[in-house]
Amino acid sequence: MSTGTLLAITISVVVLIVVIAAVVTVTMRRRRRLRRRFGPEYDRTVADAGSRREAEHDLDARESRHDSLDIRPLPAAARNQYQQSWSEVQEEFVDRPDEAVGKADRLVTALMRERGYPTEGYEQQMRDLSVEHGRTLEHYRTAHDTLALSSSEPVTTEQLRGAMVHYRALFEELLEDSDHRDPDRS
């Protein structure tokens, strides 16, 4: 074999190794970024999708949609009103826990709407919230499931109390996000 042929083969192999290493590096960075951004929702999406590649494509699509939304901070007066409304819902829980949980769900939905999240359907709400609130999304999912269960069968006061705690986790994060979000950031 000539020196030129050997050199061409060696260069081709080196280029191939560099390309493979670059692809692996980009894939690993993307995966780490998605895991950081979505938290536990990343693993849930991978499990639901059946493949990591499909799940990551879905998560990228969620980010793109989220970036197109007009998510905005609340004015201080609105934030105070929501906090007051939450206190009233919690007080109502003592006498009418089932009604209070329904009101908590509606209050969280109203807060999402005012912040700029579309609220037409539960599944789309979950997808939109997962981008910025993946760490508390399971709380919302659990609370919503308890509320749905309570419409078809009796649930215990303890289950309803748990739903309130779960709703509060997302509620507080949505309010907190209002306090700290940079309005110029999309």
C-alpha positions in Angstrom: 0.0 0.0 0.0 1.3 3.4 -0.9 2.0 6.1 1.6 -0.6 8.3 0.0 -3.3 5.6 0.3 -2.3 4.9 3.9 -2.4 8.6 4.7 -5.9 9.0 3.1 -7.2 6.1 5.1 -5.7 7.4 8.4 -7.1 10.9 7.8 -10.5 9.4 6.9 -10.6 7.4 10.1 -9.5 10.4 12.2 -12.2 12.6 10.7 -14.8 9.9 11.3 -13.7 9.6 14.9 -13.9 13.4 15.3 -17.3 13.6 13.8 -18.6 10.8 16.0 -17.1 12.4 19.1 -18.8 15.7 18.1 -22.2 14.1 17.6 -21.9 12.3 21.0 -20.8 15.5 22.7 -23.7 17.5 21.3 -26.2 14.8 22.2 -24.9 14.5 25.7 -25.1 18.4 26.2 -28.6 18.5 24.8 -29.6 15.6 27.2 -28.1 17.3 30.2 -29.8 20.6 29.3 -33.2 18.9 28.9 -32.8 17.0 32.2 -31.9 20.3 34.0 -34.7 22.2 32.5 -37.5 19.6 32.8 -36.4 17.8 36.0 -38.5 14.7 36.8 -40.7 15.4 33.8 -37.7 14.4 31.6 -37.7 10.9 32.9 -41.5 10.7 32.8 -41.5 11.8 29.2 -38.9 9.2 28.3 -40.9 6.5 29.9 -44.1 7.5 28.2 -42.5 7.9 24.8 -40.8 4.6 24.7 -37.5 6.0 23.3 -35.1 8.7 24.5 -34.9 10.2 21.0 -38.6 10.6 20.7 -38.9 12.0 24.2 -36.2 14.5 23.6 -37.9 15.6 20.3 -41.1 16.1 22.3 -39.4 18.1 25.0 -37.7 20.3 22.3 -41.2 20.9 20.7 -42.5 21.9 24.2 -39.7 24.4 24.5 -40.4 25.9 21.1 -44.1 26.2 21.8 -43.3 27.7 25.3 -41.0 30.2 23.7 -43.8 31.4 21.5 -46.1 32.0 24.4 -46.4 35.4 26.1 -45.6 34.3 29.7 -45.5 37.4 31.8 -45.0 38.3 35.5 -47.9 39.4 37.5 -48.2 43.0 38.7 -47.9 43.3 42.5 -51.6 44.1 42.9 -52.6 40.9 41.1 -50.1 38.8 43.0 -51.5 40.2 46.3 -55.1 39.4 45.1 -54.1 35.8 44.3 -52.5 35.4 47.7 -55.6 36.7 49.4 -57.8 34.4 47.3 -55.6 31.4 48.2 -56.0 32.3 51.9 -59.8 32.3 51.5 -59.7 28.9 49.7 -57.6 27.5 52.6 -60.0 28.8 55.2 -63.0 27.3 53.3 -61.2 23.9 53.4 -62.1 23.6 57.1 -65.8 23.5 56.5 -66.1 22.4 52.8 -62.9 20.6 51.8 -64.4 19.2 48.5 -65.5 22.6 47.4 -62.2 24.2 48.4 -60.2 21.8 46.3 -62.4 22.6 43.3 -61.8 26.3 44.0 -58.1 25.7 44.4 -58.0 24.1 40.9 -59.9 27.0 39.4 -57.6 29.5 41.1 -54.4 27.8 39.8 -56.0 27.8 36.3 -56.8 31.5 36.6 -53.3 32.2 37.7 -51.9 30.3 34.8 -54.2 32.1 32.4 -53.2 35.5 33.8 -49.5 34.6 33.5 -50.0 33.9 29.8 -50.4 30.1 29.8 -53.1 28.7 27.5 -55.7 26.8 29.7 -57.9 25.1 27.1 -57.0 21.5 27.9 -55.4 19.8 30.8 -52.9 17.8 28.7 -51.7 20.9 26.9 -51.5 22.8 30.3 -49.2 20.0 31.5 -47.0 20.2 28.4 -46.8 24.0 28.6 -46.1 24.1 32.4 -43.5 21.3 32.1 -41.0 23.7 30.5 -40.6 26.1 33.4 -42.3 24.1 36.2 -41.2 20.5 35.6 -40.2 20.1 39.3 -43.6 20.9 40.6 -45.7 19.4 37.8 -46.2 16.1 39.6 -47.8 18.0 42.4 -50.3 19.5 40.0 -50.9 16.2 38.3 -51.6 14.5 41.7 -54.0 17.3 42.8 -55.8 17.2 39.5 -56.2 13.4 39.7 -57.7 13.7 43.2 -60.1 16.3 42.0 -61.2 14.1 39.1 -61.5 11.1 41.4 -63.7 13.1 43.8 -66.2 13.7 41.1 -66.8 10.0 40.6 -66.4 8.5 44.0 -66.0 9.6 47.6 -62.5 10.6 48.7 -61.2 11.1 52.2 -60.5 14.5 53.8 -56.9 13.4 54.0 -56.8 12.9 50.2 -58.4 16.3 49.7 -55.9 17.9 52.1 -53.1 16.3 50.1 -54.6 17.8 46.9 -54.6 21.3 48.5 -50.9 20.8 49.4 -50.1 19.8 45.9 -52.1 22.7 44.3 -50.3 25.1 46.7 -46.9 23.9 45.4 -47.6 24.9 41.9 -49.5 28.0 43.0 -46.6 29.3 45.0 -44.1 28.6 42.3 -46.2 30.5 39.7 -46.4 33.4 42.1 -42.7 33.2 43.0 -41.8 33.0 39.3 -43.7 36.3 38.9 -41.4 37.9 41.5 -38.1 36.8 39.9 -38.7 36.5 36.2 -37.0 38.9 33.9 -39.8 40.5 31.8 -37.4 40.9 28.9 -36.6 37.2 28.8 -38.7 35.2 26.4 
